[in-house]
Amino acid sequence: MKHKDHYNDDYIFSFSQKIHSVMPDFDDKAFCYALTGRLDDKELFARLDCIVDAMQENMTDDYSKNIRAFFDMLGPELEKPEGMLNLGWWLWPVGRYVERHGNEDWALSLSFLKELTKRFTGEYAVRPLLQKHPKEVMDELIKWTSDKNVHVRRLASEGVRIRLPWSQKLYVALDEFERYTTILTNLKDDPEKFVQKSVGNNLNDLYKDAPKKADFIIAQWEKSGNSKAQDWIIRHGRRNQK
């Protein structure tokens, strides 16, 4: 099944019930009426945006109130590093809502994304927060690099990638290079391949825009020894270098 095909009429009804369970004032009937039979001809992100439009039409305008309600809708955490697209896909419209409006209460949004990423991913929704509040958000991401949850650690890396797929370029890695370096350095020996791949992809992105900065980070790492994780990350980061 393609990702877009998850977001069909059955999903709309189920999702409306989930929202209504944590938000009694949510007009689930109007939400379903606005979307039923109207998504089949649309691609993934068009479907997501239609769903978020309908969410906004039928929820309160109080963003912070809505987010506090969504905390109660998240459900159990993923048990393994993999699985967010297989198991957590139903939460993508919530992440898309935060992506649109997160800076209305960026600190609350960031705390919500820490929980969301344990079930789905916050890598897209965190980027507008990084654009508006780069220092404060990156300081929090630095703390996340030592979190016991693998998904939180991965988000600390994945969210700051320059060239994240399906997203606009983000240059906070260059603008806040010291903080960015700290994030990657804290994760260079992470035992989980899920995190290692993200750090390697960060370096690969960096090589395309600022190769000397990528070489600088690796040189700093190599001064303090190496590990299997670090060696793999460097190879992955340099995979397109001649």
C-alpha positions as protocol buffer text, in pm:
chain_id: "A"
residue {
  index: 1
  type: MET
  ca { x: 0 y: 0 z: 0 }
}
residue {
  index: 2
  type: LYS
  ca { x: 127 y: 348 z: -86 }
}
residue {
  index: 3
  type: HIS
  ca { x: 148 y: 596 z: 200 }
}
residue {
  index: 4
  type: LYS
  ca { x: -128 y: 811 z: 51 }
}
residue {
  index: 5
  type: ASP
  ca { x: -373 y: 518 z: 43 }
}
residue {
  index: 6
  type: HIS
  ca { x: -380 y: 499 z: 423 }
}
residue {
  index: 7
  type: TYR
  ca { x: -569 y: 828 z: 429 }
}
residue {
  index: 8
  type: ASN
  ca { x: -907 y: 710 z: 300 }
}
residue {
  index: 9
  type: ASP
  ca { x: -1268 y: 731 z: 418 }
}
residue {
  index: 10
  type: ASP
  ca { x: -1220 y: 462 z: 683 }
}
residue {
  index: 11
  type: TYR
  ca { x: -924 y: 653 z: 821 }
}
residue {
  index: 12
  type: ILE
  ca { x: -1120 y: 978 z: 830 }
}
residue {
  index: 13
  type: PHE
  ca { x: -1395 y: 820 z: 1041 }
}
residue {
  index: 14
  type: SER
  ca { x: -1147 y: 651 z: 1277 }
}
residue {
  index: 15
  type: PHE
  ca { x: -932 y: 963 z: 1312 }
}
residue {
  index: 16
  type: SER
  ca { x: -1237 y: 1178 z: 1384 }
}
residue {
  index: 17
  type: GLN
  ca { x: -1333 y: 949 z: 1670 }
}
residue {
  index: 18
  type: LYS
  ca { x: -982 y: 966 z: 1814 }
}
residue {
  index: 19
  type: ILE
  ca { x: -985 y: 1346 z: 1810 }
}
residue {
  index: 20
  type: HIS
  ca { x: -1335 y: 1362 z: 1957 }
}
residue {
  index: 21
  type: SER
  ca { x: -1229 y: 1132 z: 2242 }
}
residue {
  index: 22
  type: VAL
  ca { x: -977 y: 1392 z: 2366 }
}
residue {
  index: 23
  type: MET
  ca { x: -1158 y: 1702 z: 2242 }
}
residue {
  index: 24
  type: PRO
  ca { x: -1533 y: 1680 z: 2315 }
}
residue {
  index: 25
  type: ASP
  ca { x: -1606 y: 2009 z: 2132 }
}
residue {
  index: 26
  type: PHE
  ca { x: -1455 y: 1876 z: 1808 }
}
residue {
  index: 27
  type: ASP
  ca { x: -1724 y: 1857 z: 1537 }
}
residue {
  index: 28
  type: ASP
  ca { x: -1650 y: 1508 z: 1412 }
}
residue {
  index: 29
  type: LYS
  ca { x: -1955 y: 1496 z: 1185 }
}
residue {
  index: 30
  type: ALA
  ca { x: -1858 y: 1813 z: 999 }
}
residue {
  index: 31
  type: PHE
  ca { x: -1500 y: 1687 z: 978 }
}
residue {
  index: 32
  type: CYS
  ca { x: -1609 y: 1362 z: 816 }
}
residue {
  index: 33
  type: TYR
  ca { x: -1853 y: 1538 z: 583 }
}
residue {
  index: 34
  type: ALA
  ca { x: -1578 y: 1771 z: 459 }
}
residue {
  index: 35
  type: LEU
  ca { x: -1346 y: 1484 z: 367 }
}
residue {
  index: 36
  type: THR
  ca { x: -1543 y: 1169 z: 287 }
}
residue {
  index: 37
  type: GLY
  ca { x: -1510 y: 1079 z: -81 }
}
residue {
  index: 38
  type: ARG
  ca { x: -1286 y: 1378 z: -150 }
}
residue {
  index: 39
  type: LEU
  ca { x: -933 y: 1242 z: -108 }
}
residue {
  index: 40
  type: ASP
  ca { x: -907 y: 960 z: -363 }
}
residue {
  index: 41
  type: ASP
  ca { x: -777 y: 1178 z: -647 }
}
residue {
  index: 42
  type: LYS
  ca { x: -512 y: 1350 z: -434 }
}
residue {
  index: 43
  type: GLU
  ca { x: -147 y: 1269 z: -364 }
}
residue {
  index: 44
  type: LEU
  ca { x: -4 y: 1221 z: -15 }
}
residue {
  index: 45
  type: PHE
  ca { x: 69 y: 1575 z: 96 }
}
residue {
  index: 46
  type: ALA
  ca { x: -247 y: 1710 z: -64 }
}
residue {
  index: 47
  type: ARG
  ca { x: -445 y: 1457 z: 139 }
}
residue {
  index: 48
  type: LEU
  ca { x: -262 y: 1551 z: 457 }
}
residue {
  index: 49
  type: ASP
  ca { x: -326 y: 1920 z: 397 }
}
residue {
  index: 50
  type: CYS
  ca { x: -696 y: 1860 z: 333 }
}
residue {
  index: 51
  type: ILE
  ca { x: -718 y: 1671 z: 661 }
}
residue {
  index: 52
  type: VAL
  ca { x: -540 y: 1948 z: 851 }
}
residue {
  index: 53
  type: ASP
  ca { x: -766 y: 2210 z: 691 }
}
residue {
  index: 54
  type: ALA
  ca { x: -1069 y: 2018 z: 814 }
}
residue {
  index: 55
  type: MET
  ca { x: -915 y: 1973 z: 1158 }
}
residue {
  index: 56
  type: GLN
  ca { x: -869 y: 2348 z: 1188 }
}
residue {
  index: 57
  type: GLU
  ca { x: -1225 y: 2417 z: 1075 }
}
residue {
  index: 58
  type: ASN
  ca { x: -1368 y: 2195 z: 1346 }
}
residue {
  index: 59
  type: MET
  ca { x: -1137 y: 2254 z: 1642 }
}
residue {
  index: 60
  type: THR
  ca { x: -1094 y: 2555 z: 1865 }
}
residue {
  index: 61
  type: ASP
  ca { x: -855 y: 2825 z: 1743 }
}
residue {
  index: 62
  type: ASP
  ca { x: -657 y: 2785 z: 2065 }
}
residue {
  index: 63
  type: TYR
  ca { x: -345 y: 2605 z: 1939 }
}
residue {
  index: 64
  type: SER
  ca { x: -201 y: 2537 z: 2283 }
}
residue {
  index: 65
  type: LYS
  ca { x: -529 y: 2392 z: 2407 }
}
residue {
  index: 66
  type: ASN
  ca { x: -545 y: 2164 z: 2103 }
}
residue {
  index: 67
  type: ILE
  ca { x: -189 y: 2041 z: 2150 }
}
residue {
  index: 68
  type: ARG
  ca { x: -246 y: 1965 z: 2517 }
}
residue {
  index: 69
  type: ALA
  ca { x: -544 y: 1752 z: 2408 }
}
residue {
  index: 70
  type: PHE
  ca { x: -334 y: 1572 z: 2146 }
}
residue {
  index: 71
  type: PHE
  ca { x: -92 y: 1457 z: 2415 }
}
residue {
  index: 72
  type: ASP
  ca { x: -373 y: 1230 z: 2537 }
}
residue {
  index: 73
  type: MET
  ca { x: -435 y: 1084 z: 2190 }
}
residue {
  index: 74
  type: LEU
  ca { x: -87 y: 954 z: 2110 }
}
residue {
  index: 75
  type: GLY
  ca { x: -118 y: 597 z: 2237 }
}
residue {
  index: 76
  type: PRO
  ca { x: 167 y: 355 z: 2318 }
}
residue {
  index: 77
  type: GLU
  ca { x: 527 y: 420 z: 2221 }
}
residue {
  index: 78
  type: LEU
  ca { x: 692 y: 223 z: 1943 }
}
residue {
  index: 79
  type: GLU
  ca { x: 882 y: -71 z: 2085 }
}
residue {
  index: 80
  type: LYS
  ca { x: 1157 y: -81 z: 1822 }
}
residue {
  index: 81
  type: PRO
  ca { x: 1362 y: 172 z: 1621 }
}
residue {
  index: 82
  type: GLU
  ca { x: 1175 y: 82 z: 1303 }
}
residue {
  index: 83
  type: GLY
  ca { x: 804 y: 100 z: 1246 }
}
residue {
  index: 84
  type: MET
  ca { x: 706 y: 464 z: 1255 }
}
residue {
  index: 85
  type: LEU
  ca { x: 568 y: 465 z: 899 }
}
residue {
  index: 86
  type: ASN
  ca { x: 409 y: 122 z: 943 }
}
residue {
  index: 87
  type: LEU
  ca { x: 255 y: 182 z: 1284 }
}
residue {
  index: 88
  type: GLY
  ca { x: 247 y: 556 z: 1346 }
}
residue {
  index: 89
  type: TRP
  ca { x: 135 y: 683 z: 1006 }
}
residue {
  index: 90
  type: TRP
  ca { x: -212 y: 769 z: 1141 }
}
residue {
  index: 91
  type: LEU
  ca { x: -52 y: 1055 z: 1340 }
}
residue {
  index: 92
  type: TRP
  ca { x: 93 y: 1233 z: 1038 }
}
residue {
  index: 93
  type: PRO
  ca { x: -189 y: 1494 z: 1016 }
}
residue {
  index: 94
  type: VAL
  ca { x: -119 y: 1586 z: 1379 }
}
residue {
  index: 95
  type: GLY
  ca { x: 247 y: 1639 z: 1294 }
}
residue {
  index: 96
  type: ARG
  ca { x: 142 y: 1841 z: 988 }
}
residue {
  index: 97
  type: TYR
  ca { x: -76 y: 2060 z: 1211 }
}
residue {
  index: 98
  type: VAL
  ca { x: 222 y: 2128 z: 1438 }
}
residue {
  index: 99
  type: GLU
  ca { x: 437 y: 2195 z: 1132 }
}
residue {
  index: 100
  type: ARG
  ca { x: 192 y: 2470 z: 1031 }
}
residue {
  index: 101
  type: HIS
  ca { x: 125 y: 2629 z: 1369 }
}
residue {
  index: 102
  type: GLY
  ca { x: 399 y: 2516 z: 1607 }
}
residue {
  index: 103
  type: ASN
  ca { x: 551 y: 2860 z: 1653 }
}
residue {
  index: 104
  type: GLU
  ca { x: 230 y: 2982 z: 1815 }
}
residue {
  index: 105
  type: ASP
  ca { x: 370 y: 2809 z: 2126 }
}
residue {
  index: 106
  type: TRP
  ca { x: 710 y: 2679 z: 2024 }
}
residue {
  index: 107
  type: ALA
  ca { x: 813 y: 2546 z: 2366 }
}
residue {
  index: 108
  type: LEU
  ca { x: 492 y: 2344 z: 2406 }
}
residue {
  index: 109
  type: SER
  ca { x: 528 y: 2225 z: 2046 }
}
residue {
  index: 110
  type: LEU
  ca { x: 879 y: 2103 z: 2113 }
}
residue {
  index: 111
  type: SER
  ca { x: 774 y: 1909 z: 2421 }
}
residue {
  index: 112
  type: PHE
  ca { x: 489 y: 1758 z: 2218 }
}
residue {
  index: 113
  type: LEU
  ca { x: 723 y: 1655 z: 1935 }
}
residue {
  index: 114
  type: LYS
  ca { x: 941 y: 1474 z: 2187 }
}
residue {
  index: 115
  type: GLU
  ca { x: 641 y: 1254 z: 2261 }
}
residue {
  index: 116
  type: LEU
  ca { x: 512 y: 1238 z: 1903 }
}
residue {
  index: 117
  type: THR
  ca { x: 845 y: 1109 z: 1772 }
}
residue {
  index: 118
  type: LYS
  ca { x: 820 y: 808 z: 2003 }
}
residue {
  index: 119
  type: ARG
  ca { x: 517 y: 703 z: 1796 }
}
residue {
  index: 120
  type: PHE
  ca { x: 568 y: 861 z: 1454 }
}
residue {
  index: 121
  type: THR
  ca { x: 820 y: 1133 z: 1367 }
}
residue {
  index: 122
  type: GLY
  ca { x: 867 y: 1500 z: 1435 }
}
residue {
  index: 123
  type: GLU
  ca { x: 1140 y: 1563 z: 1179 }
}
residue {
  index: 124
  type: TYR
  ca { x: 922 y: 1785 z: 958 }
}
residue {
  index: 125
  type: ALA
  ca { x: 736 y: 1966 z: 1235 }
}
residue {
  index: 126
  type: VAL
  ca { x: 1053 y: 2062 z: 1422 }
}
residue {
  index: 127
  type: ARG
  ca { x: 1200 y: 2252 z: 1126 }
}
residue {
  index: 128
  type: PRO
  ca { x: 979 y: 2565 z: 1148 }
}
residue {
  index: 129
  type: LEU
  ca { x: 1067 y: 2581 z: 1518 }
}
residue {
  index: 130
  type: LEU
  ca { x: 1437 y: 2566 z: 1429 }
}
residue {
  index: 131
  type: GLN
  ca { x: 1390 y: 2845 z: 1175 }
}
residue {
  index: 132
  type: LYS
  ca { x: 1231 y: 3084 z: 1424 }
}
residue {
  index: 133
  type: HIS
  ca { x: 1410 y: 2982 z: 1746 }
}
residue {
  index: 134
  type: PRO
  ca { x: 1735 y: 2814 z: 1636 }
}
residue {
  index: 135
  type: LYS
  ca { x: 1943 y: 2859 z: 1951 }
}
residue {
  index: 136
  type: GLU
  ca { x: 1672 y: 2762 z: 2198 }
}
residue {
  index: 137
  type: VAL
  ca { x: 1552 y: 2462 z: 1999 }
}
residue {
  index: 138
  type: MET
  ca { x: 1902 y: 2333 z: 1928 }
}
residue {
  index: 139
  type: ASP
  ca { x: 1992 y: 2363 z: 2296 }
}
residue {
  index: 140
  type: GLU
  ca { x: 1698 y: 2133 z: 2368 }
}
residue {
  index: 141
  type: LEU
  ca { x: 1798 y: 1895 z: 2088 }
}
residue {
  index: 142
  type: ILE
  ca { x: 2144 y: 1872 z: 2244 }
}
residue {
  index: 143
  type: LYS
  ca { x: 1976 y: 1744 z: 2561 }
}
residue {
  index: 144
  type: TRP
  ca { x: 1780 y: 1493 z: 2353 }
}
residue {
  index: 145
  type: THR
  ca { x: 2103 y: 1337 z: 2224 }
}
residue {
  index: 146
  type: SER
  ca { x: 2139 y: 1163 z: 2561 }
}
residue {
  index: 147
  type: ASP
  ca { x: 1775 y: 1053 z: 2587 }
}
residue {
  index: 148
  type: LYS
  ca { x: 1715 y: 683 z: 2650 }
}
residue {
  index: 149
  type: ASN
  ca { x: 1458 y: 669 z: 2367 }
}
residue {
  index: 150
  type: VAL
  ca { x: 1615 y: 596 z: 2028 }
}
residue {
  index: 151
  type: HIS
  ca { x: 1348 y: 795 z: 1842 }
}
residue {
  index: 152
  type: VAL
  ca { x: 1419 y: 1107 z: 2047 }
}
residue {
  index: 153
  type: ARG
  ca { x: 1792 y: 1076 z: 1982 }
}
residue {
  index: 154
  type: ARG
  ca { x: 1730 y: 1027 z: 1611 }
}
residue {
  index: 155
  type: LEU
  ca { x: 1505 y: 1334 z: 1592 }
}
residue {
  index: 156
  type: ALA
  ca { x: 1783 y: 1544 z: 1747 }
}
residue {
  index: 157
  type: SER
  ca { x: 1988 y: 1458 z: 1438 }
}
residue {
  index: 158
  type: GLU
  ca { x: 1728 y: 1413 z: 1165 }
}
residue {
  index: 159
  type: GLY
  ca { x: 1553 y: 1743 z: 1228 }
}
residue {
  index: 160
  type: VAL
  ca { x: 1867 y: 1952 z: 1166 }
}
residue {
  index: 161
  type: ARG
  ca { x: 1959 y: 1794 z: 831 }
}
residue {
  index: 162
  type: ILE
  ca { x: 2015 y: 2050 z: 559 }
}
residue {
  index: 163
  type: ARG
  ca { x: 1852 y: 1840 z: 287 }
}
residue {
  index: 164
  type: LEU
  ca { x: 1585 y: 1636 z: 460 }
}
residue {
  index: 165
  type: PRO
  ca { x: 1379 y: 1454 z: 193 }
}
residue {
  index: 166
  type: TRP
  ca { x: 1028 y: 1594 z: 132 }
}
residue {
  index: 167
  type: SER
  ca { x: 1127 y: 1919 z: 303 }
}
residue {
  index: 168
  type: GLN
  ca { x: 1271 y: 2257 z: 216 }
}
residue {
  index: 169
  type: LYS
  ca { x: 1641 y: 2307 z: 279 }
}
residue {
  index: 170
  type: LEU
  ca { x: 1726 y: 2427 z: 629 }
}
residue {
  index: 171
  type: TYR
  ca { x: 2061 y: 2594 z: 698 }
}
residue {
  index: 172
  type: VAL
  ca { x: 2053 y: 2601 z: 1077 }
}
residue {
  index: 173
  type: ALA
  ca { x: 2347 y: 2355 z: 1061 }
}
residue {
  index: 174
  type: LEU
  ca { x: 2560 y: 2632 z: 914 }
}
residue {
  index: 175
  type: ASP
  ca { x: 2412 y: 2922 z: 1108 }
}
residue {
  index: 176
  type: GLU
  ca { x: 2452 y: 2745 z: 1443 }
}
residue {
  index: 177
  type: PHE
  ca { x: 2749 y: 2530 z: 1351 }
}
residue {
  index: 178
  type: GLU
  ca { x: 2885 y: 2490 z: 1704 }
}
residue {
  index: 179
  type: ARG
  ca { x: 2552 y: 2360 z: 1834 }
}
residue {
  index: 180
  type: TYR
  ca { x: 2511 y: 2144 z: 1525 }
}
residue {
  index: 181
  type: THR
  ca { x: 2855 y: 1994 z: 1576 }
}
residue {
  index: 182
  type: THR
  ca { x: 2769 y: 1917 z: 1938 }
}
residue {
  index: 183
  type: ILE
  ca { x: 2455 y: 1730 z: 1832 }
}
residue {
  index: 184
  type: LEU
  ca { x: 2640 y: 1511 z: 1583 }
}
residue {
  index: 185
  type: THR
  ca { x: 2937 y: 1458 z: 1814 }
}
residue {
  index: 186
  type: ASN
  ca { x: 2714 y: 1347 z: 2100 }
}
residue {
  index: 187
  type: LEU
  ca { x: 2563 y: 1083 z: 1867 }
}
residue {
  index: 188
  type: LYS
  ca { x: 2874 y: 963 z: 1683 }
}
residue {
  index: 189
  type: ASP
  ca { x: 2902 y: 651 z: 1901 }
}
residue {
  index: 190
  type: ASP
  ca { x: 2531 y: 578 z: 1929 }
}
residue {
  index: 191
  type: PRO
  ca { x: 2473 y: 201 z: 1936 }
}
residue {
  index: 192
  type: GLU
  ca { x: 2159 y: 212 z: 1719 }
}
residue {
  index: 193
  type: LYS
  ca { x: 2199 y: 195 z: 1340 }
}
residue {
  index: 194
  type: PHE
  ca { x: 1877 y: 400 z: 1315 }
}
residue {
  index: 195
  type: VAL
  ca { x: 2060 y: 694 z: 1474 }
}
residue {
  index: 196
  type: GLN
  ca { x: 2392 y: 627 z: 1303 }
}
residue {
  index: 197
  type: LYS
  ca { x: 2224 y: 648 z: 962 }
}
residue {
  index: 198
  type: SER
  ca { x: 2075 y: 987 z: 1047 }
}
residue {
  index: 199
  type: VAL
  ca { x: 2412 y: 1124 z: 1161 }
}
residue {
  index: 200
  type: GLY
  ca { x: 2576 y: 989 z: 846 }
}
residue {
  index: 201
  type: ASN
  ca { x: 2306 y: 1148 z: 632 }
}
residue {
  index: 202
  type: ASN
  ca { x: 2372 y: 1477 z: 810 }
}
residue {
  index: 203
  type: LEU
  ca { x: 2737 y: 1460 z: 709 }
}
residue {
  index: 204
  type: ASN
  ca { x: 2642 y: 1363 z: 355 }
}
residue {
  index: 205
  type: ASP
  ca { x: 2413 y: 1667 z: 334 }
}
residue {
  index: 206
  type: LEU
  ca { x: 2686 y: 1888 z: 480 }
}
residue {
  index: 207
  type: TYR
  ca { x: 2937 y: 1772 z: 221 }
}
residue {
  index: 208
  type: LYS
  ca { x: 2707 y: 1904 z: -52 }
}
residue {
  index: 209
  type: ASP
  ca { x: 2689 y: 2256 z: 95 }
}
residue {
  index: 210
  type: ALA
  ca { x: 2997 y: 2302 z: 315 }
}
residue {
  index: 211
  type: PRO
  ca { x: 3249 y: 2019 z: 262 }
}
residue {
  index: 212
  type: LYS
  ca { x: 3520 y: 2186 z: 469 }
}
residue {
  index: 213
  type: LYS
  ca { x: 3286 y: 2195 z: 768 }
}
residue {
  index: 214
  type: ALA
  ca { x: 3212 y: 1824 z: 724 }
}
residue {
  index: 215
  type: ASP
  ca { x: 3584 y: 1750 z: 712 }
}
residue {
  index: 216
  type: PHE
  ca { x: 3632 y: 1964 z: 1024 }
}
residue {
  index: 217
  type: ILE
  ca { x: 3378 y: 1763 z: 1223 }
}
residue {
  index: 218
  type: ILE
  ca { x: 3532 y: 1433 z: 1120 }
}
residue {
  index: 219
  type: ALA
  ca { x: 3884 y: 1557 z: 1197 }
}
residue {
  index: 220
  type: GLN
  ca { x: 3771 y: 1655 z: 1546 }
}
residue {
  index: 221
  type: TRP
  ca { x: 3622 y: 1311 z: 1599 }
}
residue {
  index: 222
  type: GLU
  ca { x: 3934 y: 1131 z: 1483 }
}
residue {
  index: 223
  type: LYS
  ca { x: 4148 y: 1319 z: 1735 }
}
residue {
  index: 224
  type: SER
  ca { x: 3965 y: 1141 z: 2016 }
}
residue {
  index: 225
  type: GLY
  ca { x: 3986 y: 789 z: 1876 }
}
residue {
  index: 226
  type: ASN
  ca { x: 3729 y: 587 z: 1690 }
}
residue {
  index: 227
  type: SER
  ca { x: 3455 y: 328 z: 1728 }
}
residue {
  index: 228
  type: LYS
  ca { x: 3266 y: 95 z: 1498 }
}
residue {
  index: 229
  type: ALA
  ca { x: 2971 y: 333 z: 1507 }
}
residue {
  index: 230
  type: GLN
  ca { x: 3185 y: 635 z: 1425 }
}
residue {
  index: 231
  type: ASP
  ca { x: 3365 y: 455 z: 1143 }
}
residue {
  index: 232
  type: TRP
  ca { x: 3034 y: 349 z: 988 }
}
residue {
  index: 233
  type: ILE
  ca { x: 2891 y: 702 z: 1019 }
}
residue {
  index: 234
  type: ILE
  ca { x: 3195 y: 854 z: 848 }
}
residue {
  index: 235
  type: ARG
  ca { x: 3177 y: 604 z: 561 }
}
residue {
  index: 236
  type: HIS
  ca { x: 2807 y: 670 z: 523 }
}
residue {
  index: 237
  type: GLY
  ca { x: 2864 y: 1045 z: 532 }
}
residue {
  index: 238
  type: ARG
  ca { x: 3137 y: 1027 z: 268 }
}
residue {
  index: 239
  type: ARG
  ca { x: 2960 y: 779 z: 41 }
}
residue {
  index: 240
  type: ASN
  ca { x: 2928 y: 1028 z: -245 }
}
residue {
  index: 241
  type: GLN
  ca { x: 3281 y: 1166 z: -214 }
}
residue {
  index: 242
  type: LYS
  ca { x: 3533 y: 1066 z: -480 }
}
